[in-house]
């Protein structure tokens, strides 16, 4: 292979996509054309170049990765997936305190897949974000870290618990203190539910707001230079659901469960 192998792969979107497609298994030219939404005249010269560099081999009418091609593409795919996740919402990731995410998960950020940004609309700034509410109400299980106080949260999460959804909440101590003081009755009702759990993390004053449900994952990181703006990334792919649950579990493991607020003493 020549020294320009990186250029061969990354300077052509079509060549890169052909390699990623063939990682799934052998394909004929018609399947490649259809999947990549490209003509034969656009695809065939790129496949020819990949064959010349011994990354792709042809068996009858099918193209597949060579042994060395598979080694290259298996190493390439995580990098491509990571870049795709970060480029899709580049400003968000650049402006946020990503160090709030533990390193073992930050290294696997490619698992989030396609994500969108959701945030309060200017006319509904003091309401809960509709996409957040809609998906939470459809969940069968929901786990969340609460990094900021919102006056609608106590009634909303009580509603979730009353629907029979399995729910667990992790609070920094400062947020829990205000939650209990201002909404004590709703907190007590929440704790009476067998499907509801509440935790306090005493060394988690600046944690990301995370929702890890069986149908979606959402996360709001603190901005680097401005006040918290309730801007979330929301993701629905299976890998994102697993990733979000691991992030929630990371903070729950550092927390103490509270079963009765009368027995809890603030530090």
C-alpha positions in Angstrom: 0.0 0.0 0.0 1.2 3.5 -0.8 1.8 6.3 1.7 -1.4 8.1 0.5 -3.7 5.5 2.1 -5.2 8.1 4.5 -5.9 10.4 1.6 -7.5 7.5 -0.4 -9.9 6.8 2.4 -10.7 10.2 3.8 -10.6 12.6 0.8 -13.5 10.9 -0.8 -16.8 10.6 0.9 -17.9 7.8 -1.5 -14.8 5.7 -0.9 -15.2 6.1 2.8 -18.9 5.1 2.6 -18.1 2.1 0.4 -15.7 0.8 3.0 -18.1 1.3 5.8 -20.9 -0.4 3.8 -18.7 -3.4 3.1 -17.9 -3.7 6.7 -21.5 -5.1 7.0 -20.7 -7.8 4.5 -20.2 -8.4 0.7 -22.3 -6.3 -1.6 -22.9 -6.3 -5.4 -22.6 -3.0 -7.3 -26.4 -2.5 -7.5 -26.7 -2.7 -3.7 -23.8 -0.3 -3.3 -25.3 2.2 -5.7 -28.8 2.0 -4.1 -27.5 2.3 -0.5 -25.2 5.2 -1.3 -27.7 6.8 -3.7 -25.1 7.1 -6.4 -24.7 6.1 -10.0 -22.5 3.4 -11.4 -20.2 6.0 -13.0 -19.8 7.6 -9.5 -19.2 4.4 -7.6 -17.2 2.1 -9.9 -14.1 4.3 -10.2 -13.9 4.6 -6.4 -14.3 0.8 -5.9 -11.5 0.3 -8.5 -9.2 2.5 -6.5 -10.0 0.6 -3.3 -9.2 -2.7 -5.2 -5.9 -1.3 -6.4 -4.9 -0.5 -2.8 -5.9 -4.0 -1.8 -8.6 -2.8 0.6 -11.4 -4.4 -1.4 -11.5 -7.7 -3.4 -14.0 -8.9 -5.9 -15.5 -12.4 -6.0 -17.7 -12.9 -9.0 -20.3 -10.1 -8.8 -19.7 -9.2 -5.1 -17.2 -6.9 -3.5 -15.9 -7.4 0.0 -13.2 -6.1 2.3 -9.9 -7.8 2.1 -8.4 -9.1 5.3 -6.2 -6.0 5.6 -9.2 -3.9 4.5 -11.3 -5.2 7.4 -8.5 -4.4 9.8 -8.3 -0.8 8.5 -12.1 -0.2 8.5 -12.7 -1.7 11.9 -10.2 0.8 13.3 -11.5 3.6 11.1 -15.2 3.2 12.0 -15.0 4.4 15.7 -13.2 7.5 14.6 -15.7 8.2 11.8 -18.6 7.7 14.2 -17.1 10.0 16.8 -16.5 12.8 14.3 -20.0 12.4 13.0 -21.5 12.8 16.5 -19.4 15.8 17.4 -19.8 17.5 14.0 -23.6 17.2 14.0 -23.9 19.5 17.0 -20.4 21.0 17.0 -21.2 24.3 18.8 -23.0 22.5 21.6 -20.0 20.2 22.4 -17.5 23.0 22.0 -19.3 25.3 24.4 -20.0 22.7 27.1 -18.2 21.4 30.2 -17.7 17.9 28.7 -15.4 17.1 31.6 -18.5 16.4 33.6 -18.8 13.2 31.7 -16.5 10.5 33.1 -13.6 9.6 30.7 -14.7 6.0 30.1 -17.9 7.3 28.6 -16.5 10.3 26.9 -14.2 8.0 24.9 -17.3 6.2 23.8 -19.3 9.3 22.7 -19.7 7.8 19.2 -22.3 5.4 20.7 -24.8 8.4 20.9 -25.3 8.2 17.2 -27.7 10.8 15.7 -28.8 13.4 18.3 -30.8 16.6 18.2 -30.8 19.8 20.3 -33.9 20.7 22.3 -34.3 23.8 24.4 -37.1 26.0 25.7 -38.8 28.3 23.2 -38.7 32.0 24.1 -42.5 32.1 24.5 -42.4 29.1 26.9 -39.2 29.8 28.7 -40.6 28.8 32.1 -42.3 25.6 31.0 -40.8 22.2 30.6 -39.5 21.3 27.2 -42.3 19.6 25.2 -40.0 16.9 23.6 -38.7 16.1 27.1 -42.2 15.8 28.6 -43.6 13.8 25.7 -40.9 11.1 25.7 -40.8 10.9 29.5 -44.5 10.2 29.6 -44.1 7.3 27.1 -41.3 5.6 29.0 -41.6 2.4 31.0 -38.6 3.1 33.0 -36.9 6.5 33.7 -33.8 7.4 35.5 -32.6 11.0 35.9 -30.0 13.2 37.5 -31.4 16.6 38.4 -28.7 19.3 38.1 -31.0 22.3 38.6 -34.2 23.3 40.3 -37.3 23.8 38.2 -40.6 24.5 40.0 -42.5 22.2 37.7 -40.2 19.2 38.3 -41.8 18.0 41.6 -45.3 17.7 40.1 -44.0 16.3 36.8 -41.9 13.5 38.3 -44.7 12.7 40.8 -47.0 12.4 37.8 -44.5 10.0 36.2 -44.4 7.9 39.4 -48.2 7.9 39.6 -48.4 6.4 36.1 -46.5 3.4 37.4 -43.3 4.1 35.5 -40.2 2.8 37.3 -38.4 6.1 38.2 -35.2 7.0 40.0 -33.9 10.5 40.6 -30.4 11.6 41.8 -30.0 15.1 43.2 -27.1 17.3 44.3 -27.6 18.1 47.9 -28.4 21.8 47.2 -31.1 21.0 44.7 -32.7 18.4 47.0 -32.7 20.8 49.9 -34.8 23.3 48.0 -37.0 20.6 46.5 -37.9 19.3 49.9 -38.3 22.7 51.5 -40.6 24.1 48.8 -42.4 20.9 47.8 -42.4 18.7 50.8 -45.9 17.2 50.3 -45.2 16.2 46.7 -41.8 14.8 47.8 -43.4 12.7 50.5 -46.1 11.4 48.0 -43.3 10.5 45.6 -41.4 8.5 48.2 -44.5 6.5 49.1 -44.6 5.0 45.6 -43.0 1.5 45.4 -41.8 2.3 41.9 -40.0 5.5 42.8 -36.5 6.0 44.3 -34.7 9.1 45.3 -30.9 9.6 45.9 -28.7 12.4 47.0 -25.1 12.8 45.9 -23.1 14.9 48.4 -20.1 15.6 46.1 -22.1 16.2 42.9 -22.8 19.9 42.9 -22.2 20.3 39.1 -23.5 17.2 37.5 -25.0 17.0 34.0 -28.8 16.8 33.8 -29.3 13.3 32.4 -32.5 11.4 31.5 -31.9 7.7 30.8 -35.1 6.0 29.8 -36.0 2.9 27.8 -37.1 5.0 24.9 -34.7 8.0 24.8 -31.7 9.6 26.4 -31.3 13.3 27.0 -28.4 15.3 28.5 -27.8 18.9 29.4 -24.2 19.9 30.2 -23.3 23.2 31.8 -22.0 25.9 29.4 -18.4 27.0 29.9 -19.0 30.7 30.1 -22.7 31.4 30.6 -25.5 30.5 33.0 -27.3 27.2 32.7 -29.6 27.4 29.6 -31.5 24.0 29.7 -30.2 23.1 26.3 -30.3 19.3 25.9 -29.0 16.8 23.4 -31.7 14.1 22.9 -30.9 10.8 21.3 -32.9 7.7 20.5 -30.6 5.1 19.1 -30.0 1.8 21.1 -26.4 2.7 21.8 -27.4 6.0 23.2 -29.8 4.4 25.6 -27.1 2.1 27.0 -24.6 5.0 27.2 -27.1 7.2 29.0 -27.9 4.5 31.6 -24.2 4.0 32.3 -23.9 7.8 32.9 -26.8 7.8 35.3 -25.5 4.7 37.1 -22.1 6.4 37.5 -23.8 9.1 39.6 -26.2 6.8 41.4 -23.3 4.7 42.6 -21.8 7.8 44.2 -25.1 8.6 45.9 -27.1 7.6 49.0 -30.7 6.5 48.8 -33.3 8.5 50.8 -36.4 6.6 51.8 -37.8 9.1 54.4 -37.0 12.8 54.2 -37.7 13.2 58.0 -34.7 11.0 58.7 -32.4 12.9 56.3 -30.1 15.6 57.7 -28.6 18.1 55.4 -24.8 18.5 55.8 
